[in-house]
Amino acid sequence: MAAIHLKIHGLVAELRLDNPDKLNALTVSMLESLESHCKTLEKNTEVRVVLVTAEGNRAFCIGADINAWGNLSPSEFSRQWIRNGHRSFDCLVNLSQPTIAVISGHAFGGGLELTSACDLRVMSPNAKLALPETGVGVVPGWSGSQRLARQIPPAILKEMALLGNHLKAKRAYEIGYVNVLAEDTHANALEMAEQIITKSPRATEIAKYLIQISQGENSESLVEALGGGLIAASEDKEEGVAAFREKRTPNFTGH
């Protein structure tokens, strides 16, 4: 049965796509699992890094299962399928922990958009990336025209979306979309995770937020999260809460 499994190994978590008979195509239940697992991880203060992996080496993910959306009405397609996919992927983007996409096989359509929701990407030299949507009469719907446009040069992205050209691993690395090319993608991703674990957890989280803000990624809530965290550490916040509970006028000092 198609699924996304969550496994936690100490400080490292793994979100694993498991639908190998359909080249890990994404289904409704898989999207729901992704969202649920991300909420679980957000509450886990022990996990420091999250790997996004896939079963088998033939494909990381070839996109959305056409059987899941092919018969939807226009309103169902736009209101449910597209928006539900966005919500699930946004949960991954907004995780406090750094995320690493382990691209051991081809990533097409929604599979490519899923990798774009991760912070770092390790890719097999033989894997390819693609946006095949226009070939089946639709358009990229899970931020393939938005988030990817901030990560891949527009001319190359248009090649993929308009011509159907594949982006090979070497070129993906050269344009900066992929961090590392490796035959053993999983081992290399674990090495990256081990490097991250040696760094300050809080500093790593804030650095991720700051970079996302510069990219316009959920910037409104992140700015307020950073501001809230800053003020929550102040003595004035402690005084304000204490005064409220004691029903007295607070004595703020500016500290």
N, C-alpha and C positions, 0 to 999 in steps of 0.2 A: 504493500500500500504506500502511495506517495506520501512523503512526510519530510519535515525538517526536524532533526533531532538536536537537542542541546545536551552536550556533555561537558562536565567541568573537571579539569585535571589540575588541582591546586590553584595556582594563580592564573591559569590559562583556560578559557572556555572555547568550545568549538560548536559552531552552528553548522550542521552538516545536511546538505540537500540529499535526499534519498528517493529518487525516482528514476533509477538507471535504465529501466526498460523503455522510457520515453526521453532518454538523454537528459534527465533531471529537469524536464519541463515543469514550470510552476503551475500549481492548481490553487483553487480557492482555499482548500484546507492548509496548504503549505504557506500561503500568505498569512492566514490566521495564526498559524504556529509561529511564524517569524515575529509577528507583532507580540504575541504572548511571551515568547522566549526573551525578547528584548526588554519587556517590562520586568521579567524575572531578573535579568542581568543587571538592570538599572538599580535594583534594590540590593544587589549583592556587593558588599563593600570589599570582599576578599579578591574577587576576580580583577585582574589588572589588564588583561589583553583578551580580545575576542578574535578567533579565526573563523572565517567563513569558507567552508570547504564543500566538496561534492563527492558523491559516491562514484567510483570508477574513473578511468582516465580518458574515455571517449569524448566526454563533454563536461564542462563545468555546469553549464545550463544553456539550453538552446532557446530559452525564452518562455513565454506563457503557453500553456497547453491549449491549442486551438479548440479543442473540444469543450473547454471551460468558457470560452467567449464567443465562439463562432455563431451560435444561434441567439445571442442576446439582441434585444431591440436596441435602437439607437440610444434611448434614454437609459436603459439598463447598462449599456456599455459605458456611457459617459459618467453616469451618476454612481454606479456601483463598481464595476470592474476597474475603471481607471482610478477612481478616487480611493478605493480600497487598497490598490497596489501602492499608490502614493503614500497612504497612511502607514502601511507596513514598512516600506523602504525608509520613510522618514524616521520611524522608530529606530532603525539601524543607524542612520546618520547621526541621530541625536544621543546615542549612547555616550555616557561619560568616558567609558574605556576606549582606547584606541582599537581600531578594527583592521584586520588584514585579510584581503581577498586572496585565496589560494587558487589560482586559475590553472588547473592541471589539464584542462581541455578547452574546447571552443566555448566561447561565451557570446551568444547571439541574442538580440532583442532584449527582452526583460532580463536575461542572464547578464548581458553587458551592463544594463542599467543597475543591476544589483551590485556589480563590482564597483560601479561609480559611487555607490553609497558608502563604500569603505574608505578608510583613511590611507591605507597602503595597499599595494598590489604586487604579488609575486606571480610570475607567469611562466608556463612551460614554453620553450623555444618553438615547439611545433603547434602551439595553439593559435587560434585566430579569433578576432573580434568582428562583429557585424551587426548591422541594423537592417534586417530583411523585411521590415514591415510593409514598405510600399509594394513589395512583390506579391503580397497577399491582400492588397487593397486597403490597408490601414496605415497609421502613422505611429511613430514611437510615442508611447503613452505614459511611461513611468519615469519621466524626466530625461528621456533620451534626447530631447530637443532643448532642455533647460540646464540641468546639472552637468550633463556631458558637454554642453557648449561652453562651460566654464573650465573644462578639463582637457578638451581636445581642440586643436586649432579648427576654426570654422570651415576652412577649405577642405580639410580632411574629413570632418564630420559630414559635410555635404556630399562628399564622394561616397561615403558609407550609406547615407540616407537616400540620396537621389539616384546614384548609379548602382547601389547594391554591392560596392566593392568591399572586400574583406580587408581588415587591418591586421597585418601579420605581426607576430610578437616583436620582431626586431624593430620594426617601425614604431610600434607602440612604446617601446623602451626609448627610442631615440627622441620622440616628441614629448617624453616625460609623463606619459600616462601610467606606465608601469615602472615600479621602482627597481625590480630585479628580475632577470631571466635566469631560471634554474631548472635543471633536469629533475631534481628532487624538490618540487615546490613546497611540499609540506615541511621537510626538514629545514629548508631555508626560512620559511615563515616562522618556525619555532625559534630559530636563531634570532630573528628580528624581535620576536616576543621576549626572549631572554634579555636582549639589550634594553628594551623598554622597561622591563621589570627592575632593572638596576637604577632607574631614574626615580625621582620623587613622584609619588602617585598624584599628589595634588597639583604639582607644577605641570605634570604631563597633561592632566585634565584641562587646566586653564590654558595651556599652550594650544591644545586642540581647539578650544572655544575661540581663542583670539584669531586663529587662522580661519576658522569657519566664518567668523564675523566679517573678515576681510573679503571673503568670497560671497557674502550675502546669503549665507546658509543659516536660516533660522535666526537671523541677527537680532531681531527684536527681543525674543525671549532670552537669548544668550546675554545680551547687554544687561537686561534686568537681573538675570541670574548672577552675573559678576558683581553688579552693584549691590544686590541683596547679600551676597556672601561677604562683601567688603564691610557693609554697615553692620551685619550680624556679628562681626568680630569686635565691634566697638564697645567701649565702656558705656556710652550713652544708650546703646540698645539695652544693655543689662539694667541700667538705671530706669529706663522707660518702662520695661516690663515689670520691674520690681515696684515702681510707683503705681502702676495700674493695679497690680494685685493688692497693694497695701492701701489703695484709695487715697493717695496723697499727690501733691504736686511734684513732678520730677525735678531733680537738680542736675541739669545737663552741664557738662564741663567741656564738651568738644573733643573728648578723648575716645 
